[in-house]
């Protein structure tokens, strides 16, 4: 049996895919990601299964869409003992080490990882057995008391070593220590280089609050081009979370927030570079490693006049995705087909030679990376909340928001800025009918399949 490959899984938080050098952004400095892209496979149409933190992350780990794994809302979590790709690899004797954010809120804070170094281990009160609701009510603060508005996030942006920077310092230190312990252990001689390693570094940046160090902030402040003069959609959902330049925040405030966001991405890139250097220093040949980079979702950053995530716009739902393994996969390749982060489960199993569990909404990306696209279902699905669903097939992006909101259809081939809703255009009538049938198959809409199990990809 061939040796199992080591895997490095790099992840950022709220990193919109187009703020990267390899995506053609001439302002941002991302040398580490650019080199991974140059020597790996880049997916230009990769989508989060949910454009918000917790469901998106848990669905990626489980290889299942929100409706399948019953993690549809912020605050829900996978059931204890759920099958995640970390658990699958641990079952096959991988050392599974996660350093940084996982965003679990339930009682199973490991979900398959055998080692976890993080600053976000926290069990939400709703998951505590036997809790006394009246007692907890005495100390509960309303969300509006503890979460800044988007306008305030922008107004407070600037130079600081904030809470997320401090947690990222912890995560990076943990990853560097894990590498030393696994491959060298110069103190106790208990190194285990013969055991395959799945190491994840999951950083909080560039998630708001928008803080960065002074050097990076000053570099980007005069170079970024903030989204100003944008016209928000008149759609009742797509137009939410507006920040009006000159009213809710000044143009200068918006420039400062954008500069800080760019600085945070550069900091993430630098941290990833340090991990790669540590592996090299430990005697590892990075060409023998499977390296994955992605983020949980993007950030609107003022595009279309709105901020944060939660939308099915490209800036929010599309994610960066690179997979590198020169020993088997082509270098400098690009995959344009629609893929989902749920597909990472089956892909990692395929690359490592592990059996993929049944019942997943996960398809191996290996054929696409090897240039074999025949038979690929060119679809990506994303869900926000219980009823908002996006289905992207080819260049068409269909969105359903329940019976009391208009459907939306964007044709990205003709309208990459997502400015024109063509849901009622006669030439798209056939496509809309197909999307509505698929909506029902996915357990959504007025004709939802009451027996929905999964997306039906055949795993």
VEXDREN-2710 file (C-alpha; in Angstrom, 1 decimal):
% VEXDREN-2710
k/r/px/py/pz
1/UNK/0.0/0.0/0.0
2/UNK/1.3/3.4/-0.9
3/UNK/2.1/5.8/1.9
4/UNK/-0.7/8.2/2.8
5/UNK/0.1/11.8/1.8
6/UNK/0.4/14.5/4.3
7/UNK/-2.2/17.3/4.0
8/UNK/-2.0/21.0/4.8
9/UNK/-5.4/22.8/4.9
10/UNK/-5.0/26.6/5.0
11/UNK/-8.1/28.7/5.6
12/UNK/-9.0/32.3/6.1
13/UNK/-12.2/33.9/7.1
14/UNK/-14.4/36.2/5.0
15/UNK/-11.8/36.6/2.2
16/UNK/-13.5/37.6/-1.0
17/UNK/-11.9/35.7/-3.8
18/UNK/-11.0/38.6/-6.0
19/UNK/-8.6/40.2/-3.4
20/UNK/-5.6/38.1/-4.4
21/UNK/-2.7/38.6/-6.7
22/UNK/-3.4/35.4/-8.6
23/UNK/-6.9/36.7/-9.3
24/UNK/-5.5/39.7/-11.1
25/UNK/-5.7/42.2/-8.2
26/UNK/-2.8/44.5/-8.7
27/UNK/-2.9/46.2/-5.3
28/UNK/-2.9/43.3/-2.8
29/UNK/0.4/41.5/-1.9
30/UNK/-0.2/37.8/-1.6
31/UNK/3.1/36.1/-2.7
32/UNK/2.4/32.9/-0.8
33/UNK/-1.1/32.4/-2.3
34/UNK/0.2/33.4/-5.7
35/UNK/2.9/30.8/-5.6
36/UNK/0.4/28.1/-4.5
37/UNK/-1.8/29.2/-7.5
38/UNK/1.2/29.1/-9.9
39/UNK/2.1/25.6/-8.9
40/UNK/-1.4/24.2/-8.1
41/UNK/-4.9/24.1/-9.5
42/UNK/-7.1/27.2/-9.1
43/UNK/-10.9/27.0/-9.1
44/UNK/-12.4/30.2/-10.4
45/UNK/-16.1/29.2/-9.7
46/UNK/-16.0/27.7/-6.2
47/UNK/-18.8/28.4/-3.8
48/UNK/-19.6/28.2/-0.1
49/UNK/-22.4/25.9/0.8
50/UNK/-23.7/28.8/2.9
51/UNK/-22.5/32.4/2.8
52/UNK/-22.2/32.8/6.5
53/UNK/-19.7/31.4/9.0
54/UNK/-21.1/28.5/11.0
55/UNK/-23.3/26.7/8.4
56/UNK/-20.7/27.2/5.7
57/UNK/-17.8/25.8/7.8
58/UNK/-19.8/22.8/9.2
59/UNK/-21.2/21.9/5.7
60/UNK/-17.6/22.0/4.3
61/UNK/-16.4/19.7/7.1
62/UNK/-19.4/17.3/6.7
63/UNK/-19.4/17.3/2.9
64/UNK/-23.2/18.0/3.0
65/UNK/-25.4/20.9/2.2
66/UNK/-27.2/22.7/5.0
67/UNK/-30.5/20.9/4.5
68/UNK/-28.7/17.6/4.5
69/UNK/-26.7/18.0/7.7
70/UNK/-29.4/20.1/9.4
71/UNK/-27.0/23.0/9.9
72/UNK/-29.0/25.8/8.2
73/UNK/-28.7/28.7/10.6
74/UNK/-26.0/30.7/12.4
75/UNK/-25.8/29.1/15.9
76/UNK/-26.6/25.5/14.8
77/UNK/-23.9/22.9/14.8
78/UNK/-23.3/19.4/13.6
79/UNK/-24.6/16.6/15.8
80/UNK/-21.9/15.2/18.2
81/UNK/-19.9/12.5/16.5
82/UNK/-20.9/13.7/13.0
83/UNK/-18.9/12.3/10.1
84/UNK/-16.5/15.0/9.1
85/UNK/-13.5/14.7/6.8
86/UNK/-11.3/15.1/10.0
87/UNK/-13.0/12.2/11.6
88/UNK/-12.7/10.1/8.5
89/UNK/-9.0/10.7/8.3
90/UNK/-8.5/10.1/12.0
91/UNK/-10.2/6.7/11.5
92/UNK/-7.4/5.8/9.1
93/UNK/-4.7/6.7/11.6
94/UNK/-4.0/10.3/10.5
95/UNK/-2.9/12.7/13.1
96/UNK/-5.6/15.4/12.6
97/UNK/-4.5/18.7/14.1
98/UNK/-6.5/21.9/13.8
99/UNK/-5.0/25.3/14.9
100/UNK/-7.5/28.1/14.9
101/UNK/-11.1/28.7/14.2
102/UNK/-13.6/25.9/13.7
103/UNK/-16.7/27.8/15.0
104/UNK/-18.3/24.8/16.7
105/UNK/-21.0/25.9/19.2
106/UNK/-22.2/22.4/20.4
107/UNK/-20.8/20.0/22.9
108/UNK/-18.5/18.2/20.4
109/UNK/-15.7/20.8/20.1
110/UNK/-13.4/18.4/18.2
111/UNK/-15.6/16.8/15.5
112/UNK/-12.9/14.4/14.4
113/UNK/-9.8/16.4/15.1
114/UNK/-7.4/14.6/17.5
115/UNK/-5.6/17.8/18.5
116/UNK/-7.0/21.3/18.6
117/UNK/-5.3/24.5/19.4
118/UNK/-7.8/27.4/19.2
119/UNK/-9.1/30.5/20.9
120/UNK/-12.8/29.8/19.9
121/UNK/-13.6/26.7/21.9
122/UNK/-17.0/27.6/23.4
123/UNK/-20.2/25.7/24.0
124/UNK/-23.3/27.8/23.6
125/UNK/-25.7/27.7/26.5
126/UNK/-28.5/26.2/24.4
127/UNK/-26.5/23.0/24.2
128/UNK/-26.0/22.5/27.9
129/UNK/-28.1/19.7/29.3
130/UNK/-30.2/20.6/32.3
131/UNK/-29.7/24.3/32.0
132/UNK/-32.0/26.7/33.9
133/UNK/-33.4/29.1/31.3
134/UNK/-34.4/31.7/33.8
135/UNK/-30.9/31.9/35.2
136/UNK/-29.3/32.3/31.8
137/UNK/-31.9/35.0/30.9
138/UNK/-30.5/37.1/33.7
139/UNK/-27.2/37.4/31.9
140/UNK/-28.2/37.4/28.3
141/UNK/-27.4/40.5/26.3
142/UNK/-29.3/41.4/23.1
143/UNK/-27.4/41.0/19.8
144/UNK/-27.7/44.7/19.1
145/UNK/-25.8/45.4/22.4
146/UNK/-22.8/43.2/21.5
147/UNK/-22.5/43.4/17.7
148/UNK/-21.5/46.6/16.0
149/UNK/-23.4/47.8/13.1
150/UNK/-21.7/47.7/9.7
151/UNK/-21.4/51.5/9.8
152/UNK/-19.6/51.3/13.2
153/UNK/-17.3/48.6/11.9
154/UNK/-16.3/50.9/9.1
155/UNK/-15.9/54.0/11.4
156/UNK/-13.7/52.1/13.9
157/UNK/-11.4/50.6/11.2
158/UNK/-7.7/51.3/11.3
159/UNK/-4.5/50.5/13.1
160/UNK/-4.7/48.0/16.0
161/UNK/-3.6/44.6/17.1
162/UNK/-7.1/43.5/17.8
163/UNK/-8.7/40.4/19.2
164/UNK/-8.7/38.4/16.0
165/UNK/-5.1/39.3/15.4
166/UNK/-4.2/37.9/18.8
167/UNK/-6.2/34.7/18.2
168/UNK/-4.4/34.3/14.9
169/UNK/-1.1/34.7/16.6
170/UNK/-2.1/31.8/18.9
171/UNK/-3.2/29.7/15.9
172/UNK/0.0/30.3/14.0
173/UNK/2.1/29.5/17.1
174/UNK/0.1/26.3/17.5
175/UNK/0.7/25.2/13.9
176/UNK/4.4/25.9/14.1
177/UNK/4.6/23.9/17.4
178/UNK/2.6/21.0/15.9
179/UNK/5.0/20.8/12.9
180/UNK/8.0/20.7/15.2
181/UNK/6.5/18.2/17.5
182/UNK/5.3/15.9/14.7
183/UNK/8.5/15.9/12.6
184/UNK/11.3/16.8/15.0
185/UNK/10.5/16.8/18.7
186/UNK/14.1/17.9/19.6
187/UNK/13.3/17.7/23.3
188/UNK/11.7/14.3/23.9
189/UNK/12.5/12.4/20.7
190/UNK/8.8/11.4/20.3
191/UNK/8.5/12.6/16.7
192/UNK/6.1/10.7/14.5
193/UNK/7.1/11.6/10.9
194/UNK/6.0/8.1/9.7
195/UNK/2.4/8.9/10.7
196/UNK/0.4/10.8/8.1
197/UNK/-0.6/14.3/9.2
198/UNK/-3.7/16.4/8.4
199/UNK/-2.8/19.9/9.6
200/UNK/-5.3/22.7/9.4
201/UNK/-4.4/26.4/10.1
202/UNK/-7.7/28.3/10.2
203/UNK/-7.3/32.0/10.7
204/UNK/-9.9/34.6/11.7
205/UNK/-8.6/37.4/9.4
206/UNK/-9.8/39.2/7.3
207/UNK/-13.1/39.0/9.2
208/UNK/-14.1/42.4/10.7
209/UNK/-13.3/44.3/12.9
210/UNK/-11.1/45.8/10.3
211/UNK/-7.7/46.2/12.0
212/UNK/-4.2/45.8/10.7
213/UNK/-0.7/47.0/11.6
214/UNK/0.5/50.5/10.8
215/UNK/2.9/49.5/8.1
216/UNK/0.4/47.6/6.1
217/UNK/-2.4/50.1/6.8
218/UNK/-0.3/53.0/5.4
219/UNK/0.8/51.0/2.4
220/UNK/-2.8/50.3/1.3
221/UNK/-4.5/53.5/2.4
222/UNK/-3.4/55.4/-0.8
223/UNK/-3.7/52.4/-3.1
224/UNK/-7.1/50.8/-2.5
225/UNK/-10.1/51.7/-4.6
226/UNK/-13.1/51.5/-2.4
227/UNK/-16.6/50.7/-3.7
228/UNK/-18.2/54.2/-3.8
229/UNK/-21.2/55.4/-5.8
230/UNK/-22.7/51.9/-5.9
231/UNK/-26.5/51.5/-6.4
232/UNK/-28.0/48.9/-4.1
233/UNK/-30.5/46.4/-5.4
234/UNK/-34.2/47.1/-5.0
235/UNK/-34.6/43.4/-4.1
236/UNK/-35.8/43.2/-0.4
237/UNK/-33.1/40.8/0.5
238/UNK/-30.2/41.7/-1.8
239/UNK/-30.5/45.4/-0.8
240/UNK/-30.1/44.7/3.0
241/UNK/-27.1/45.9/5.0
242/UNK/-26.6/49.1/3.1
243/UNK/-23.9/51.6/4.3
244/UNK/-24.4/54.9/2.5
245/UNK/-21.2/56.8/1.8
246/UNK/-21.4/60.3/3.2
247/UNK/-24.4/59.4/5.3
248/UNK/-23.7/56.3/7.4
249/UNK/-19.9/56.5/6.9
250/UNK/-17.6/59.0/5.2
251/UNK/-15.7/58.1/2.0
252/UNK/-12.6/58.4/4.1
253/UNK/-13.9/55.9/6.6
254/UNK/-14.7/53.4/3.8
255/UNK/-11.2/53.8/2.4
256/UNK/-9.7/53.1/5.8
257/UNK/-11.8/50.0/6.3
258/UNK/-10.9/48.8/2.8
259/UNK/-7.2/49.4/3.5
260/UNK/-7.4/47.5/6.8
261/UNK/-9.1/44.6/5.1
262/UNK/-6.3/44.4/2.5
263/UNK/-3.7/44.6/5.2
264/UNK/-5.4/41.7/7.0
265/UNK/-5.3/39.6/3.9
266/UNK/-1.6/40.3/3.5
267/UNK/-1.1/39.2/7.2
268/UNK/-2.9/36.0/6.4
269/UNK/-0.6/35.4/3.4
270/UNK/2.4/36.0/5.6
271/UNK/1.2/33.5/8.2
272/UNK/0.7/30.9/5.6
273/UNK/4.2/31.5/4.3
274/UNK/5.7/31.0/7.8
275/UNK/4.0/27.6/8.0
276/UNK/5.4/26.5/4.6
277/UNK/8.8/27.7/5.7
278/UNK/8.5/25.7/8.9
279/UNK/7.7/22.5/7.0
280/UNK/10.7/23.1/4.7
281/UNK/12.9/23.7/7.8
282/UNK/11.6/20.4/9.2
283/UNK/12.9/18.6/6.1
284/UNK/9.6/18.2/4.3
285/UNK/9.4/18.3/0.6
286/UNK/6.2/20.4/-0.1
287/UNK/5.7/18.8/-3.4
288/UNK/4.9/15.6/-1.5
289/UNK/2.1/17.4/0.4
290/UNK/-1.5/18.0/-0.6
291/UNK/-2.0/21.7/0.1
292/UNK/-5.5/23.2/0.1
293/UNK/-6.4/26.9/0.5
294/UNK/-9.9/28.3/0.9
295/UNK/-12.0/30.7/2.9
296/UNK/-15.5/30.2/4.4
297/UNK/-17.1/33.0/2.3
298/UNK/-16.4/36.5/1.1
299/UNK/-17.3/40.0/2.0
300/UNK/-19.3/42.5/0.0
301/UNK/-16.9/45.3/1.2
302/UNK/-19.3/48.0/-0.1
303/UNK/-20.0/46.5/-3.5
304/UNK/-23.6/47.0/-4.5
305/UNK/-23.7/49.5/-1.6
306/UNK/-23.7/46.7/1.1
307/UNK/-21.3/45.1/3.5
308/UNK/-20.7/41.8/5.3
309/UNK/-21.7/38.4/3.7
310/UNK/-25.0/36.5/3.7
311/UNK/-25.7/37.3/0.0
312/UNK/-25.5/35.1/-3.1
313/UNK/-23.5/37.8/-4.9
314/UNK/-20.1/36.7/-6.2
315/UNK/-18.3/38.8/-3.6
316/UNK/-20.0/37.0/-0.8
317/UNK/-20.8/33.4/-2.0
318/UNK/-17.8/32.7/-4.2
319/UNK/-14.7/31.6/-2.4
320/UNK/-11.0/31.2/-3.2
321/UNK/-9.9/27.6/-3.7
322/UNK/-6.5/26.3/-4.6
323/UNK/-5.4/22.6/-4.5
324/UNK/-1.7/21.8/-4.9
325/UNK/0.0/18.4/-5.2
326/UNK/2.6/18.5/-7.9
327/UNK/3.4/14.8/-7.5
328/UNK/0.0/14.0/-9.0
329/UNK/-1.9/17.1/-10.1
330/UNK/-1.0/19.6/-12.9
331/UNK/0.7/22.8/-12.0
332/UNK/-0.8/26.2/-13.0
333/UNK/-4.1/24.6/-14.1
334/UNK/-7.5/26.4/-13.9
335/UNK/-10.9/24.8/-13.4
336/UNK/-13.8/27.0/-14.5
337/UNK/-16.7/24.6/-13.7
338/UNK/-18.9/25.2/-10.7
339/UNK/-17.8/23.4/-7.6
340/UNK/-18.7/23.5/-3.9
341/UNK/-16.6/23.4/-0.8
342/UNK/-18.7/20.3/0.1
343/UNK/-16.7/18.6/-2.7
344/UNK/-13.5/18.8/-0.6
345/UNK/-14.5/15.8/1.5
346/UNK/-14.7/13.4/-1.4
347/UNK/-11.7/15.0/-3.1
348/UNK/-9.4/14.6/-0.1
349/UNK/-10.5/11.0/0.4
350/UNK/-9.9/10.3/-3.3
351/UNK/-6.4/11.8/-3.2
352/UNK/-5.4/10.0/0.0
353/UNK/-6.9/6.7/-1.1
354/UNK/-9.6/6.5/1.6
355/UNK/-13.1/5.3/1.1
356/UNK/-15.6/8.2/0.9
357/UNK/-18.6/7.7/3.2
358/UNK/-22.0/7.4/1.6
359/UNK/-24.7/10.0/1.7
360/UNK/-22.6/13.1/1.0
361/UNK/-23.3/16.1/-1.2
362/UNK/-19.6/15.8/-2.2
363/UNK/-18.0/15.0/-5.6
364/UNK/-14.4/14.3/-6.1
365/UNK/-12.7/17.2/-7.9
366/UNK/-9.8/15.0/-9.1
367/UNK/-11.3/14.4/-12.6
368/UNK/-11.7/18.1/-13.1
369/UNK/-8.1/18.8/-11.9
370/UNK/-6.9/16.1/-14.3
371/UNK/-8.8/17.7/-17.3
372/UNK/-11.6/15.1/-17.3
373/UNK/-14.7/17.2/-17.1
374/UNK/-17.1/14.8/-19.0
375/UNK/-20.1/13.9/-16.9
376/UNK/-19.5/16.6/-14.3
377/UNK/-22.7/18.1/-12.9
378/UNK/-21.8/21.8/-13.4
379/UNK/-23.7/22.9/-10.3
380/UNK/-23.0/24.6/-7.0
381/UNK/-25.7/25.1/-4.3
382/UNK/-25.6/27.6/-1.5
383/UNK/-28.2/28.2/1.3
384/UNK/-28.7/31.0/3.8
385/UNK/-31.2/30.3/6.5
386/UNK/-34.0/27.8/6.1
387/UNK/-35.4/29.1/2.8
388/UNK/-32.9/31.2/0.8
389/UNK/-31.3/29.1/-1.9
390/UNK/-28.9/29.7/-4.7
391/UNK/-28.3/27.2/-7.6
392/UNK/-25.6/28.0/-10.0
393/UNK/-25.3/26.0/-13.2
394/UNK/-22.9/27.1/-15.9
395/UNK/-23.0/30.9/-16.0
396/UNK/-26.6/31.2/-14.7
397/UNK/-27.2/31.9/-11.0
398/UNK/-30.8/31.3/-9.8
399/UNK/-31.9/32.5/-6.3
400/UNK/-35.1/31.7/-4.4
401/UNK/-36.1/33.7/-1.3
402/UNK/-39.5/32.2/-0.3
403/UNK/-43.0/32.9/-1.6
404/UNK/-43.0/36.6/-0.5
405/UNK/-39.9/37.7/-2.3
406/UNK/-39.0/37.8/-6.0
407/UNK/-36.8/35.1/-7.5
408/UNK/-33.6/36.3/-9.0
409/UNK/-31.6/35.1/-12.1
410/UNK/-28.3/36.5/-13.1
411/UNK/-26.5/35.6/-16.3
412/UNK/-22.9/36.1/-15.3
413/UNK/-21.6/35.5/-18.9
414/UNK/-23.5/38.7/-20.0
415/UNK/-23.7/40.5/-16.7
416/UNK/-20.6/39.8/-14.5
417/UNK/-21.5/42.7/-12.2
418/UNK/-24.8/41.0/-11.3
419/UNK/-26.9/44.2/-12.1
420/UNK/-29.8/42.8/-14.1
421/UNK/-32.4/40.3/-12.9
422/UNK/-33.5/38.3/-16.0
423/UNK/-35.9/36.0/-14.2
424/UNK/-38.8/37.2/-16.3
425/UNK/-36.9/37.5/-19.6
426/UNK/-38.6/35.2/-22.2
427/UNK/-35.3/33.7/-23.4
428/UNK/-34.6/32.3/-20.0
429/UNK/-38.0/30.7/-19.5
430/UNK/-36.8/27.2/-20.1
431/UNK/-33.8/27.6/-17.7
432/UNK/-36.1/29.0/-15.0
433/UNK/-38.4/26.0/-15.3
434/UNK/-35.4/23.7/-14.9
435/UNK/-34.1/25.7/-11.9
436/UNK/-37.5/25.4/-10.2
437/UNK/-37.6/21.7/-10.7
438/UNK/-34.1/21.4/-9.2
439/UNK/-35.2/23.7/-6.3
440/UNK/-37.9/21.2/-5.5
441/UNK/-35.5/18.3/-5.7
442/UNK/-33.3/20.1/-3.2
443/UNK/-36.1/20.3/-0.7
444/UNK/-37.0/23.9/-1.2
445/UNK/-39.8/26.0/-2.7
446/UNK/-43.6/25.5/-3.0
447/UNK/-43.1/22.0/-4.5
448/UNK/-40.3/20.9/-2.2
449/UNK/-39.6/17.1/-2.1
450/UNK/-40.8/16.1/1.3
451/UNK/-38.6/13.0/1.1
452/UNK/-35.4/15.0/0.4
453/UNK/-32.3/13.1/1.6
454/UNK/-29.4/14.8/-0.2
455/UNK/-28.5/16.5/-3.5
456/UNK/-28.4/13.2/-5.3
457/UNK/-24.8/13.4/-6.7
458/UNK/-24.5/9.6/-6.4
459/UNK/-21.9/9.2/-3.6
END
